[in-house]
Amino acid sequence: MDTERLTIRRFAPEDWRDLHEYLSREDVVRYEPYEPFTEEQSKAEAVRRAEDESFWAVCLREDGKLIGNLYLAERDFGTWELGYVFNADYHGRGYAAEAARSVISHIIRTRNARRIAAMCDPLNMPSWKLLERLGFRREGHLRQNVFFKKDASGNPIWKDTYEYAVLAAEWKENHYPADSLAVYGRLHGVERMITIKQATETDIPDLERVLQDTVAWLNEIGQPLWGAATVLWSALSKSFAIGDFYIASLDGEPAGCMALIDDDPFFWPDVKPGESLFLHKLAVTKAAKKSGVSDALIDFFKEKGAERGKKTLRLDTHALRPKLRAFYERHGFRHIETKVLNGKYHTAFYMYALQDV
């Protein structure tokens, strides 16, 4: 998985040097159930983690350096246990939170996790503050319930434990905006998170950037569709409200958009009001091509149509774009007719019957 700044992957035996760089430090393992690692221990640990799918290596995207790890393992009753250790040289930059959000979302989406739990030492304030920033709730304070080390006389050094947890339903509510969709796509073989949300006024700059990028890309490949001026909000606002638009992001970066409207008398004058949901201005940036963003937008279109009680979904597209038409047909849209509008615009009309789903 890639986030804005990180690559999160499985461990490999050759990770031992970066792993040793932080597991050998007393300030890093102070609250862990083990002493600082030797080089030999770090080599063995890298091999062990490479065979354990509970461990995730967290690396900087810019140079691939391993800076920490996450641990997420399944327990009983749909509960997963979260743990994390990061190189102290990279503390205070939000890397742990960024990595944890990505992996927790992944486990909830792909493994149907019901609850994520975590435990930490009350003295380790940065750790429990991180959990609270992520939306975890403190559910208990266990008094002298565990020891990892002994004093000079061989007596246990008893420690307290904070227990934290968050339900998957709470996580989705807090991390996925209302009226949104979060799924996974792939880009260049790497799993990426796609989120779709309804646009607001603050999203206008992102909306314009997505559409302008698409205009430039289509011009670049010799298939111009819209004029650059027609996709500025000053022009779009004459036909659409900002709430008509939905913006898709790929790992948090705006990557696509579309407009969904309930009435379209210009292109579909014979359709009864309230019967259909209409799609316009479907666009995906050049950087996000073949990532699954366009598929996610179409799936979201279908969901919105069903939620609004529509019988059909409808769209129009350039009749002389065979790949684009094949894309819609692959998603189950049926060609209705082709017209030449204003004497020059060859337009193909498509419909999708929701009652047949």
ChimeraX attribute file (.defattr): number of C-alpha atoms within 10 A of each C-alpha:
attribute: neighborCount
match mode: 1-to-1
recipient: residues
	/A:1	20
	/A:2	21
	/A:3	21
	/A:4	13
	/A:5	14
	/A:6	23
	/A:7	22
	/A:8	24
	/A:9	18
	/A:10	17
	/A:11	24
	/A:12	14
	/A:13	16
	/A:14	12
	/A:15	19
	/A:16	21
	/A:17	15
	/A:18	17
	/A:19	24
	/A:20	21
	/A:21	18
	/A:22	23
	/A:23	27
	/A:24	18
	/A:25	16
	/A:26	13
	/A:27	12
	/A:28	17
	/A:29	18
	/A:30	12
	/A:31	18
	/A:32	15
	/A:33	10
	/A:34	11
	/A:35	16
	/A:36	18
	/A:37	19
	/A:38	13
	/A:39	16
	/A:40	10
	/A:41	15
	/A:42	23
	/A:43	18
	/A:44	14
	/A:45	19
	/A:46	21
	/A:47	17
	/A:48	14
	/A:49	19
	/A:50	19
	/A:51	14
	/A:52	14
	/A:53	13
	/A:54	16
	/A:55	21
	/A:56	22
	/A:57	22
	/A:58	29
	/A:59	22
	/A:60	18
	/A:61	15
	/A:62	9
	/A:63	9
	/A:64	12
	/A:65	15
	/A:66	25
	/A:67	23
	/A:68	26
	/A:69	23
	/A:70	20
	/A:71	19
	/A:72	21
	/A:73	17
	/A:74	16
	/A:75	13
	/A:76	7
	/A:77	9
	/A:78	13
	/A:79	19
	/A:80	22
	/A:81	18
	/A:82	22
	/A:83	17
	/A:84	17
	/A:85	19
	/A:86	20
	/A:87	21
	/A:88	15
	/A:89	11
	/A:90	12
	/A:91	13
	/A:92	9
	/A:93	9
	/A:94	10
	/A:95	19
	/A:96	22
	/A:97	13
	/A:98	16
	/A:99	26
	/A:100	23
	/A:101	14
	/A:102	18
	/A:103	19
	/A:104	18
	/A:105	20
	/A:106	19
	/A:107	18
	/A:108	19
	/A:109	15
	/A:110	11
	/A:111	12
	/A:112	12
	/A:113	21
	/A:114	17
	/A:115	20
	/A:116	24
	/A:117	22
	/A:118	20
	/A:119	19
	/A:120	19
	/A:121	17
	/A:122	17
	/A:123	13
	/A:124	12
	/A:125	11
	/A:126	12
	/A:127	18
	/A:128	22
	/A:129	12
	/A:130	15
	/A:131	23
	/A:132	15
	/A:133	10
	/A:134	17
	/A:135	17
	/A:136	21
	/A:137	17
	/A:138	17
	/A:139	12
	/A:140	12
	/A:141	16
	/A:142	14
	/A:143	11
	/A:144	11
	/A:145	10
	/A:146	14
	/A:147	13
	/A:148	13
	/A:149	16
	/A:150	11
	/A:151	8
	/A:152	7
	/A:153	6
	/A:154	8
	/A:155	10
	/A:156	13
	/A:157	12
	/A:158	13
	/A:159	17
	/A:160	16
	/A:161	17
	/A:162	18
	/A:163	19
	/A:164	22
	/A:165	22
	/A:166	21
	/A:167	18
	/A:168	21
	/A:169	12
	/A:170	14
	/A:171	20
	/A:172	16
	/A:173	11
	/A:174	12
	/A:175	13
	/A:176	16
	/A:177	14
	/A:178	12
	/A:179	10
	/A:180	14
	/A:181	19
	/A:182	21
	/A:183	17
	/A:184	19
	/A:185	19
	/A:186	17
	/A:187	16
	/A:188	8
	/A:189	9
	/A:190	12
	/A:191	16
	/A:192	24
	/A:193	22
	/A:194	25
	/A:195	24
	/A:196	26
	/A:197	19
	/A:198	20
	/A:199	21
	/A:200	15
	/A:201	10
	/A:202	9
	/A:203	16
	/A:204	16
	/A:205	11
	/A:206	18
	/A:207	27
	/A:208	17
	/A:209	18
	/A:210	22
	/A:211	25
	/A:212	21
	/A:213	19
	/A:214	25
	/A:215	24
	/A:216	19
	/A:217	17
	/A:218	16
	/A:219	14
	/A:220	10
	/A:221	8
	/A:222	9
	/A:223	13
	/A:224	13
	/A:225	13
	/A:226	16
	/A:227	12
	/A:228	14
	/A:229	12
	/A:230	13
	/A:231	20
	/A:232	17
	/A:233	17
	/A:234	9
	/A:235	11
	/A:236	15
	/A:237	11
	/A:238	8
	/A:239	9
	/A:240	15
	/A:241	15
	/A:242	19
	/A:243	13
	/A:244	17
	/A:245	23
	/A:246	24
	/A:247	26
	/A:248	29
	/A:249	21
	/A:250	27
	/A:251	20
	/A:252	13
	/A:253	14
	/A:254	21
	/A:255	30
	/A:256	31
	/A:257	28
	/A:258	23
	/A:259	21
	/A:260	22
	/A:261	15
	/A:262	16
	/A:263	17
	/A:264	19
	/A:265	10
	/A:266	7
	/A:267	15
	/A:268	15
	/A:269	10
	/A:270	9
	/A:271	13
	/A:272	11
	/A:273	12
	/A:274	13
	/A:275	16
	/A:276	26
	/A:277	26
	/A:278	21
	/A:279	21
	/A:280	18
	/A:281	17
	/A:282	20
	/A:283	23
	/A:284	28
	/A:285	22
	/A:286	16
	/A:287	13
	/A:288	18
	/A:289	13
	/A:290	14
	/A:291	23
	/A:292	19
	/A:293	30
	/A:294	22
	/A:295	16
	/A:296	21
	/A:297	24
	/A:298	17
	/A:299	14
	/A:300	18
	/A:301	20
	/A:302	20
	/A:303	13
	/A:304	16
	/A:305	22
	/A:306	17
	/A:307	9
	/A:308	13
	/A:309	14
	/A:310	18
	/A:311	16
	/A:312	19
	/A:313	23
	/A:314	24
	/A:315	23
	/A:316	20
	/A:317	21
	/A:318	15
	/A:319	17
	/A:320	13
	/A:321	13
	/A:322	9
	/A:323	9
	/A:324	13
	/A:325	20
	/A:326	12
	/A:327	14
	/A:328	19
	/A:329	15
	/A:330	11
	/A:331	13
	/A:332	14
	/A:333	19
	/A:334	16
	/A:335	17
	/A:336	12
	/A:337	12
	/A:338	15
	/A:339	13
	/A:340	11
	/A:341	10
	/A:342	7
	/A:343	7
	/A:344	8
	/A:345	13
	/A:346	15
	/A:347	18
	/A:348	19
	/A:349	20
	/A:350	20
	/A:351	21
	/A:352	23
	/A:353	16
	/A:354	16
	/A:355	10
	/A:356	7
	/A:357	8
